[in-house]
Amino acid sequence: MGKLMSLLAEGLGWVLDTIFKFTGSYGVSIILSTIIVRLMLYPLTLSQNKNMVAMKKLQPEINEIQKKYKDDKDTQSQKMMELYQEHKINPLSGCLPMIIQLPILLAFFRVLRELEFSEASNFLGFWNLSAPDSTLIFPILAAVTTYLQSKMISTDPSQKTMAMMMPIMIFVFSWKLPSGLVLYWIASNVFSIAQQYWINKKYPIDQGGQA
């Protein structure tokens, strides 16, 4: 795992340095690197998003099962799994983006620790990308974009609490993390929101859960 992280960090560092030679800004380099990474992951995220659309279509049936077997959790779980299997849906696929992004975040963290930002330490004249954001603008943007993204991909009403807690957690973590890492998170969220908006347009779902 350590060797894989080292390779991933080396690859990201090379991409950042290469883009920096053309842009002269590590901030812009991080944003463009994020777009490149997300485009490479597009097949996986598209599969996850199609799964999410299918989950939304089944929401009325899911609600019916939950209501019908509310006093029998074992049967409820069995019926839910049968429904998922019938429609070839993985209910845990919503965790995929976070699982995929975790090693990338760790690799970016390593790159930002090792890169020398003396040539372009500031982004837009305010942020030292190797240090936490004292203005709190990045942490706030990270929290807001996380909330918007989770709201767009949430398919289960029971996930509302998590959708509220996650942005708060991201804000707290972002307060102490290097601004460059938080910038990556913001850019990744914005890309995800735009992508989800496109998918929602392509696969519209009415209030009754039908596409």
Buried (B, 14 or more C-beta within 10 A) or exposed (E): EEEEEEEBBBEBBEBBEEBBEEBEBBBBBBBBBBBEBBEEBEEEBEEBBBBBBBBBBBBEBBEEBBEEBEEEEEEBEEBBEEBBEEEEBBBEBBEBBEEBBEBBBBBBBBBBEEBEBEEBEBBEEEBBBBBBBEEEBBBBBBBBBBBBBBBBBBBBEEBEEEBEEBBEEBBEBBBEBBBBBBBBBBBBBBBBBEBBEEBBEEBEEEEEBEE
